[in-house]
């Protein structure tokens, strides 16, 4: 069974033409506000996905506009990225500048900055991002005064950027929260009895029995890239730990030898053979020469 976090299936479910009602419901459940209308700016098609050949990592997964001209971006992130927050700001800033200078969007003629619109950046994460990730499942960040915490938008109305992070690893989702249904959907847990029809529609989109052969191939390909990435990261971590252990053994053996401990005693203490100890000591001498 595929999970909706699969890059291909996520775009098929939320970024395809005809899925605007599903996308709108997800956005409203996350942001806690109603939108009159949601229009997909760059709709997904299986032909466009096939043409790329692999999941794209340099663009947001979904870009939409609301009835007031504001933008909503949704990014599904399943792997850790050391510069993920920088990337979030980069995406949001790029979208924020999209309307700049467009006369049709200007509230005040000839004032190019009046064309800028609100941007809601939604980031759904399948890993813990914050140290206190277990406290809240959905967290939204805006500009606030550093001293008293007062929000800038409460002082002066303006169009800015909101960054929202949704944790799929956090089980602390309120029973009164509509997002609980979507949380179960992304975790591929059975829907609750009171799940809205729109959420059930999303379940049907990712159900393997409803996928065409071509869609299964695309879902498998996206999963393979994800698995390959995770395998590469896991191997790097393992090799890093092994290198660390080797360095620790090297330091321990060298120190014990310098303190007059015999080769046999070092071997017994470190659970190594005398030959391995001698090999490390030989390497130590070569290192000193270098």
C-alpha positions in Angstrom: 0.0 0.0 0.0 1.3 3.4 -1.0 1.3 6.3 1.5 0.0 9.8 0.4 3.5 11.2 1.3 4.7 9.5 -1.9 5.7 12.4 -4.2 3.7 11.2 -7.2 0.6 10.4 -5.2 0.7 13.7 -3.3 0.7 15.7 -6.5 -2.0 13.4 -8.1 -4.3 13.9 -5.0 -3.8 17.6 -4.4 -2.2 19.3 -7.5 -4.3 17.8 -10.4 -7.1 19.7 -12.1 -10.4 18.7 -10.7 -8.9 18.2 -7.2 -9.4 21.8 -6.1 -12.1 20.8 -3.6 -9.7 18.3 -1.9 -6.9 20.8 -1.9 -9.2 23.5 -0.4 -10.4 21.2 2.3 -6.8 20.3 3.3 -5.7 24.0 3.4 -8.7 25.0 5.5 -8.1 22.2 8.0 -4.4 23.2 8.4 -4.8 27.0 8.5 -8.1 27.0 10.4 -9.7 29.6 8.0 -12.1 29.5 5.2 -11.2 30.2 1.6 -13.9 31.2 -1.0 -12.0 29.6 -3.8 -8.7 27.8 -4.6 -7.2 27.8 -8.0 -4.2 25.6 -8.9 -1.5 27.7 -10.5 0.5 24.9 -11.9 -1.7 21.8 -12.1 -0.1 18.3 -12.1 -0.4 16.0 -15.1 1.1 12.5 -15.4 2.7 13.5 -18.7 4.5 16.4 -17.0 5.6 14.2 -14.2 6.9 11.5 -16.5 8.8 14.1 -18.5 10.8 15.1 -15.5 11.9 11.5 -15.0 12.3 11.8 -11.2 10.7 13.7 -8.3 11.6 17.4 -8.5 13.4 18.8 -5.4 13.7 22.4 -6.5 10.1 23.5 -6.5 7.1 23.5 -4.2 4.8 20.5 -4.6 1.7 22.6 -4.9 1.1 26.3 -5.7 -2.4 27.7 -5.5 -4.2 31.1 -5.3 -7.2 32.2 -3.3 -10.0 34.4 -4.4 -8.2 37.5 -3.0 -5.1 36.9 -5.0 -3.0 35.5 -2.2 -0.8 32.4 -2.7 -0.8 29.1 -0.8 2.2 26.8 -1.2 2.3 23.2 0.1 5.5 21.3 0.5 5.6 17.6 1.4 8.9 16.8 3.0 9.7 13.2 4.2 13.5 13.5 4.6 15.6 15.7 6.8 17.5 18.5 5.2 20.1 20.5 7.1 19.0 23.7 5.2 15.3 23.0 5.1 14.3 26.2 6.8 16.4 28.2 4.4 14.6 26.5 1.5 11.2 27.2 3.0 12.1 30.9 3.2 13.5 30.8 -0.4 10.3 29.3 -1.8 8.0 31.6 0.2 10.0 34.7 -0.8 10.0 33.7 -4.4 6.2 33.3 -4.4 5.8 36.6 -2.5 7.6 38.4 -5.3 5.5 36.9 -8.1 2.9 39.7 -8.2 5.4 42.6 -7.8 4.9 45.2 -10.4 1.8 43.6 -12.0 -0.6 46.5 -12.7 -3.6 44.3 -12.6 -2.8 43.4 -9.0 -1.9 46.9 -7.8 -4.2 48.3 -5.2 -2.7 51.8 -5.6 -1.9 52.7 -9.3 1.9 53.2 -9.9 2.7 51.8 -6.4 4.4 48.5 -7.4 4.5 47.2 -3.8 0.7 47.4 -3.5 0.6 44.4 -5.9 2.2 42.1 -3.3 -0.2 39.6 -1.8 -0.4 37.3 1.3 1.5 34.0 1.1 0.7 31.0 3.2 3.5 28.5 3.2 2.4 25.1 4.4 5.1 22.5 5.0 3.9 18.9 5.9 6.8 17.0 7.5 7.2 13.3 8.1 10.0 14.0 10.7 10.3 16.1 13.8 11.7 19.5 13.1 11.5 21.3 16.4 12.8 20.3 19.8 9.3 20.7 21.3 7.6 19.0 18.4 5.5 16.9 20.7 3.6 19.9 22.1 1.7 21.0 19.0 1.1 19.2 15.7 0.6 22.4 13.7 2.7 25.5 14.3 2.5 28.8 12.4 5.2 31.5 12.5 4.7 35.2 11.8 6.7 38.4 12.5 6.5 39.3 16.2 8.1 41.9 18.5 11.1 40.3 20.1 10.4 41.9 23.5 6.7 41.7 24.0 5.6 39.1 21.4 3.2 41.5 19.7 2.4 40.4 16.1 3.2 43.0 13.4 -0.1 42.2 11.6 -2.0 43.2 14.8 -0.3 46.6 14.8 -0.5 47.3 11.0 -2.5 45.5 8.4 -0.3 44.3 5.5 0.2 41.4 3.2 3.0 39.2 4.4 4.2 35.6 4.8 3.0 33.0 7.2 5.1 29.8 7.7 3.1 26.8 8.8 4.7 23.5 9.8 2.6 20.3 10.1 4.1 17.3 11.9 3.1 13.8 10.9 5.2 12.4 13.6 3.3 14.2 16.3 0.3 12.3 17.8 -0.9 15.4 19.7 -3.7 16.3 17.4 -6.9 17.6 19.1 -10.0 15.5 18.7 -11.8 18.7 17.8 -9.4 19.5 15.1 -10.6 18.8 11.5 -7.0 18.1 10.6 -7.2 14.8 12.6 -8.8 13.2 9.6 -6.1 14.4 7.3 -3.4 13.3 9.8 -4.8 9.8 9.7 -5.0 10.0 5.9 -1.3 10.9 5.5 -0.4 8.1 8.0 -2.6 5.7 6.0 -4.6 4.8 9.1 -8.3 3.8 8.7 -10.6 6.8 8.4 -12.8 7.6 11.4 -16.6 7.1 11.2 -17.1 10.9 11.2 -14.5 11.5 8.4 -15.9 14.0 5.9 -16.6 12.8 2.4 -13.9 15.1 1.0 -11.3 13.2 3.1 -12.7 9.8 1.9 -12.3 11.1 -1.7 -8.6 11.6 -1.0 -8.4 8.0 0.4 -9.8 6.8 -2.9 -7.3 8.8 -4.9 -4.3 6.9 -3.4 -6.0 3.5 -3.1 -3.9 1.1 -5.2 -6.9 -0.6 -6.7 -7.9 2.8 -8.3 -4.5 3.5 -9.8 -3.8 2.8 -13.5 -0.8 0.7 -14.4 1.1 3.9 -15.5 0.3 5.6 -12.1 1.6 2.6 -10.2 4.8 2.8 -12.2 5.2 6.5 -11.3 4.4 5.8 -7.6 7.0 3.0 -7.6 9.5 5.3 -9.2 8.9 8.0 -6.7 9.2 5.5 -3.8 12.4 4.1 -5.3 14.0 7.6 -5.3 12.9 8.1 -1.7 14.3 4.7 -0.7 17.6 5.3 -2.5 18.0 8.6 -0.7 17.3 7.1 2.7 19.7 4.2 2.0 22.5 6.6 1.0 21.9 8.7 4.1 21.8 5.6 6.3 25.0 4.3 4.8 26.8 7.6 5.3 25.7 7.7 9.0 26.9 4.1 9.5 30.2 4.7 7.8 30.6 7.8 9.9 30.0 5.9 13.1 32.4 3.2 12.0 35.1 5.8 11.3 34.4 7.3 14.7 34.8 3.9 16.4 38.0 3.2 14.5 39.4 6.6 15.6 38.4 5.9 19.2 40.2 2.5 19.1 43.3 4.1 17.6 43.4 6.7 20.4 42.8 4.1 23.1 45.5 1.6 21.9 48.1 4.4 21.4 47.5 5.8 24.8 47.7 2.5 26.5 50.9 1.6 24.7 52.5 5.0 25.6 51.7 4.2 29.3 53.6 0.9 29.1 50.7 -1.5 28.8 51.8 -4.7 26.9 50.4 -5.7 23.6 48.7 -8.8 25.1 47.0 -6.7 27.8 45.8 -4.1 25.3 44.3 -6.9 23.1 42.5 -8.4 26.1 41.2 -5.1 27.3 40.0 -3.9 23.9 38.7 -7.3 22.7 41.1 -7.3 19.8 43.8 -9.8 18.7 47.4 -9.0 19.4 48.0 -8.8 15.6 45.3 -6.1 15.3 46.9 -4.2 18.2 50.3 -4.3 16.5 48.7 -3.2 13.2 47.3 -0.1 14.9 50.6 0.6 16.7 52.4 0.4 13.3 49.9 2.8 11.8 50.5 5.1 14.8 54.2 5.2 14.0 53.6 5.9 10.4 51.2 8.7 11.4 53.9 10.3 13.6 56.4 10.1 10.7 53.9 11.8 8.4 
